[in-house]
Each structure stands twice: as C-alpha cells, then as structure tokens.
Amino acid sequence: MSEVFNFSAGPAVLPREVLEQARDELLDYGGTGISVLESSHRGPEFIAIHEEAKANFRTLLNIPDDFAILFLQGGASQQFAMVPMNLLREGQTADYTNSGSWAQKAISEAKQIATVNVIADTNEDRPTRVPDAAALKPTPGARYLHFTGNETISGAQWKTFPNVEAPLVADMSSEILSRAIDLKPFGLIYAGAQKNLGPSGLTVVIIRKDLVESAREDIPTIFRYKTHLKADSMYNTPPCFSVYLFMLVTRWVGERGGVAGIQKLNELKSGRVYSAIDATEFYSGAAVKECRSVMNVTFNLPTEDLEKRFASESAAAGLQGLMGHRSVGGLRASIYNAFPLKGVDALVTFMRDFERRNG
Ligand SMILES: Cc1ncc(COP(=O)(O)O)c(C=O)c1O
C-alpha cells in the first residue's frame, strides 16, 4: 500500500514508533504472557504504566507539585460540565470567552449549572480569530476564566493567554503538549487525548490541588475531582489501553527533545503550510494571521466546488482527512505532534500542483 498521510482532526495520527511498539507487545506485555488489554488495573504492570505516564507528563510540561494530574473518561465534553459543577457554588459566577464552536459548547454546558458571563465573543467573526487577551474585562469576583486554547474547527489559537486575577481554566484538547506553557496563572487544564496524547477514551486534567480541596461535594461521586484525586484516578476502572498508549506517547515526545523540541518542529510544519497559502491568491487562510493555529491549518479555495475537488483528489493521492469540519466547510490540515514533516511537504507539493491544474 502506498504511503498515506492522516490529516484527521481527531482521533488523529499517532507516532508510528508508538503503534509499532504497541503491536509488538500486544499479545505479551513485558513477558507476562498476557496483553495490557486484559491486565488488571490493580496489577504491578499497569500500576507501573500509570506511574510512568504521570511522571513523564509532569516532566514534559514542567507541572509543579501543587498541581495534580488526573486521568478521567467522558472526553473534554464531560469537562465542560465537571468544571462548573465542581468549581462554582450557588451565586458564584465564572467568566467565559467564546472563540468558536468548542468554546460555545463549554459555555452552553456551564449555563445549565451556573451563572456565566461571556466577556468576549469572536465566535461569528470571519476571518476567524480568538479574543484579544489584553482587552478582556473580567467580572469582579469571577471564580475562574475559561477559554479554549485552540479552536480545532476554525483553526484559531490563543498566542498569549489572558492575564486576570481569577485562575485560568483552559480546554487544550487540540494543543496540549504542542508548546510550552507557564502553569502559574492556571487553575485547571483539560484535554481529550485523541489529538496529541493518544487514542480516545482518556481525558487528562491538570488541576491545582487547592481547587480540588475547595470543590463542591454535593454532586455525584463520579463527577467530583476530589474522588479522582483521592483514588489516584483509579476510583473506577481506568481506560487502561489508552493510558498505556498515552505513556508511550509521552516517552516518544521526551525522546524528541521534549515539548521544546516538538514545538520547534510544529512551528516548522505549520509555517510551511501557511507559506504555501500565502504564496498565492488561490488559497486564503481562514484565520487572521495573528491567531493562526499551529495544529489545525484552515484554508479556503476560490469556490466550494474547487474545495470539494481538492478534498477528493488529495485523498486519492494519499492525503487523507483534509475536508474542513461540516459546520464551516473549507479545508483543514490537522498537523498534530505526531504528524510527520514529510506529510506536510507532500501537502505543499499537492497544493502547488492543484493550483497549476485549476488556478
Ligand atoms: C477543542 C476541543 N474541545 C472539546 C472537544 C470534544 O472532545 P471530546 O470528544 O473528547 O468530548 C474537541 C473535539 O474535537 C475539541 O477539539
């Protein structure tokens, strides 16, 4: 089979080396004669995987000791609800920014539970953008400020984070581990694993321990951060295979210069695609330049017909998953950490060739 490059927005490309290792030890993990898929989560093999996963992640993101790492389920979507359920009490308010489809979902969910102030809204802006961090006017006494670090669908990303008194809460599903972050202003970061961390089924939460301590307890046990912190993310059966692959992915990132090394490569990769877009009038970027996502490059062609043809011809050429999200159309190249540079070069070559034939 000829080489395929997977531009899917998620579940997304995983490092080849990680998949190969998982394949090699699928039937017999570490000489145990059984698979990770059938091992007890209380057994020594899985406990070692779990511990290494946490330790590697802490090292990669330089997570201080006053933050806990939780491995949960339910996806980022469950965090849309768990965050306000845990952190907001009767009469309290949280600030949210609306930068696109995912932020909107987080807001809608929080509104079911608590009072939410949307203090900036760029959801409808075209070209797409995220709010200006420096211009935000937080609500006095707001318990936290929520934002979506990278809007996977529109391809707009925060380059500088809000600087407010309240702790920041961020959905970093489609950018976690792609760049270094200073955790000081943060109270909580959450991410579904299926873009940069591993397969779906695992949701990683980084949370300041004092926020867990002061969180609500009058909510169902399974939804309390406290439950999961106390049980070291083993309150119920964890998504063992996802945690195992996540552990292998953290090793893989470590072997590539850690987050700093990966960040450099990500900038090189996205830079090449954006240069190809900017080199001609035929292509136009969907996001304003200062908000362009390093992970999800969104762009348009002169007509919808050409976009459809681009998507189908590129797929036939082994460049799969370039069709934009159904809600916004256009094209989208998701080039997460594990996406190879040679796949980016293949896309750029295809773009030039497609324009020559259709421009
Ligand atoms: C930024 C962002 N937030 C939330 C989600 C929803 O994640 P999940 O499917 O894990 O609930 C996605 C999924 O694509 C996403 O990209």
The ligand as an SDF file (V2000), in Angstrom:
LIG
                    3D

 16 16  0  0  0  0  0  0  0  0999 V2000
  -11.0710   21.9010   21.4730 C   0  0  0  0  0  0  0  0  0  0  0  0
  -11.9640   20.7370   21.6660 C   0  0  0  0  0  0  0  0  0  0  0  0
  -12.7110   20.6630   22.7950 N   0  0  0  0  0  0  0  0  0  0  0  0
  -13.5430   19.6250   23.0190 C   0  0  0  0  0  0  0  0  0  0  0  0
  -13.6700   18.5970   22.1140 C   0  0  0  0  0  0  0  0  0  0  0  0
  -14.6140   17.4720   22.4180 C   0  0  0  0  0  0  0  0  0  0  0  0
  -13.8600   16.4330   22.8740 O   0  0  0  0  0  0  0  0  0  0  0  0
  -14.4740   15.0020   23.2720 P   0  0  0  0  0  0  0  0  0  0  0  0
  -14.9370   14.3970   22.0030 O   0  0  0  0  0  0  0  0  0  0  0  0
  -13.2580   14.3280   23.8450 O   0  0  0  0  0  0  0  0  0  0  0  0
  -15.5370   15.2270   24.2580 O   0  0  0  0  0  0  0  0  0  0  0  0
  -12.9160   18.6140   20.9430 C   0  0  0  0  0  0  0  0  0  0  0  0
  -13.0400   17.5000   19.9820 C   0  0  0  0  0  0  0  0  0  0  0  0
  -12.6810   17.5550   18.8480 O   0  0  0  0  0  0  0  0  0  0  0  0
  -12.0420   19.7070   20.7270 C   0  0  0  0  0  0  0  0  0  0  0  0
  -11.3120   19.7750   19.6040 O   0  0  0  0  0  0  0  0  0  0  0  0
  1  2  1  0
  2  3  1  0
  2 15  2  0
  3  4  2  0
  4  5  1  0
  5  6  1  0
  5 12  2  0
  6  7  1  0
  7  8  1  0
  8  9  2  0
  8 10  1  0
  8 11  1  0
 12 13  1  0
 12 15  1  0
 13 14  2  0
 15 16  1  0
M  END
$$$$
